[in-house]
Amino acid sequence: MEIITTNSYKGLPINTDESRGLGCISSVLDKYIDMLSYMISAHSKVMQIRFDLHYPLDANIVPDRRHIYYFRNNLIRMLDRQKGSGGHRADPQLTWTEEQGYGGHPHYHFVLLVNGNLFMNYIHLLQNFILPVWQRVLNSNNAGIVDFCNKLGPNGMLIDRNSQLLKQQIEACTFQASYIAKARSKENKLKGTWLAGGTRIPMVENLALFSLS
């Protein structure tokens, strides 16, 4: 497992602290960059959302790896049903990592990319798709099991391929998304569990992302 401690990766800024030995896992960064490259090539606008999934603190629900796959499949199915004017489809793409908390329950860090021509309101997505799907998977009405990740900075970032600020938008999204690749806290991951997961996307040439001016 390669750990990147410099403040950039493949020409893009990432959230690290070399002086404290805090780095990001390169394989997770690669998954995200491939996903971002595909979405920017496929859609003139892309919406990025960060969120975390947790289990209720009362410990009444036994963690099961199938929960995260049920969540992924149901969320993708719901979003795929959405249609907008001009034939826009959501084309949802997910990348996530699992971390094992000291309390014994895993939690999951997610990045979701969707067609920004269809979705431009990240709160709508969190409240009407992400939260209710996870609640149904766990059979829980606890609203706190989804962290909207908007306490320390902006969420719901938009990349507009026609914007003069395209380079800055891509850099802001990459810096935000690199949090899920952080190596710290993944050392407690249970043996045999996946480090990261994601939807399968067509491979595209991503060098164009790094030559923007």
N, C-alpha and C positions, 0 to 999 in steps of 0.2 A: 504494500500500500504506500504510494508516494504521497508525501505531505509537502505542499507548497507553502512556504512562509514569506515569500516576497509579496509585495503589495499589488502585483499584477500577474496575469496568466494569459498567455497567447495574446498579449497586447491589450487586455481588458482589466480594469481594476477589480480587486477582490478584497474582502474584509478579513485581513490578517493583522497580526502584531508580531513581527519578527523578534522584537526585543524581549517579548514574553514567551516566545516559542509557540505561539498560537498560529496554526496553519489550517489549510483546506486540503481535502482529499482530491487529488487530480482526477480520478476516475469519475467522481460525482460532478466535478466541474465540466468534464467532457460531455457527460449526459445532458447537462443543462445547455451547454453551448450548441450541441447538435440540435436540440429541440428548438432553441431560439432561432438558429439559422434557418431551419425548416419553416417556422412560422413567419419570419420576416420575408422569406422568399415566396410564401404562399398567399400572404395577405398584406394589403397596403397599411393596415393598422393592426396592432397587436396589443392586447391588454394582459398585463402580468399581475398576479395576485399571490401574496404569501399568506399562509395560514398554518396553524398547528392543530393536530387532533390529539385529544387526551381521553383517558378513561376517568369516570367519576371517582372522586376521592374517597367515597364511602366503601369502596372495594367490594361492592355487591356484584360486579360484573367481572368474570374471569377473562383476562385477555386471551385472545385467540387470533392467530395470524390470519385466519379466514376473514376476520372483521375488515381488515384493510383492503382485501381484494373485493369483498362485497361492496365496500364503499366506492372503490375505484370504478367497478363495473356499473354500479347504479348511477353514479354521478355522470360518467361518460354517456350513459344511455339517456339520461334526462337532458343533458346539454345538446346531444345530437338531435333531439327532437325539435329544438328551437330553430325557427327560420325567420329571416328578416327580409326587408324589401331588397330587391335586386338579387335575390337568391342566396344571400349570405347565410352561411352555416357556422356554427360555433367552432368546429374543428378543435375540440379541447385536447390539450397535451399536458401531461402531469409528470413531474419528477418529485420523488420524496426520499427521505432518509428516516431510518428508525434509530431511536436512542432509548437505552434502558435506564430508567430513573432508579435512584437508590431506594425508593419505596417499593420496587418490584414490578411496577407497571411500565410498559413501554409507552412512548409518545412518538409522534410522527411530525416531521417538518415537511411542508409541501410548497411547491411552486406550481401554479396553474397558469397556462397561457391559452388565451382564446382569441378568436377573431374580433378585433376591436371595432370593426364595422357593425357588428351585431351587439356586442356588449361594451358599454363604456362606464357602467356604474358598478364598481366592485362591491359596494355594500349590498346591492341587490343580489349579486351572485352569492355572497357569503350568507345572507339571511334567508334567501329563498331556494337555494340549491345545496350549498355545502353543509350548513348546519342541519337542516332537516334530514338530509341523507344520512349523516353520521348518527343523528338521534334515532332514526329508524333502524339502522344497523345494530345499535346497542340497545334498542327498545328503552330509551331514556329520554325524558323531556328536559334534561339538564342543559341549559344554554351555555354553561361554562366549559363544556367539553370541546368547544372550538374557540381557539384564540385567533382573533381577527388580525393580529400582528400590526396594529396601527398606533401603538402607544409611543414608540420611539422615533417615528418618522412616517413618511407617506407610504401608503399602500396603493394598490390599484394603479400602477404606472402604465402609461400609454406610450407606445412606440408608433410614430407616424413616419412611414417611409418617405413621404414627401415634405417632411419638416426640415427646416434649416438646422434644427437642433437634434437631428437624428443621432449623430454620434454621441451627444450627451445623454440622450434618452437610453441608448443601448448600454452605455457605461453605468448609468444609474440602476438599470435593471440588473445588470450583471453583478454589481456590488451588492445589491439587496439579495439576490438569489444565492450568492456565495455563502450566505449564512448557513444554508442547509448542508453545505459541504464541510463545515467546521469539524476538525478532527477531535477536538475536546468534547467530552461526554459520550463519545461513541466507544470508548474503551470498556464501558460497562455493558455493552451489547451482549446478549446471551449467545452462547456458542450455537452455531447452526442457523442463526437468523440472518436475513439479508441485510447488507449494508445500505443498499439503495434500490429503488425500483423506479419504473417509468413506463410510459406508453411507448410503443414502437412507432418510429417515424421514418419516412423515406430519407435516405442519406442525401445530403446536398453539400455543395462546396461552400464552406463557411469562411473562406479567406476574405470574401467581400466585406464581412463585418469589421475586419480589422484594417481595411484600407480606406475607411471613410474619412473625409476631411471636413 
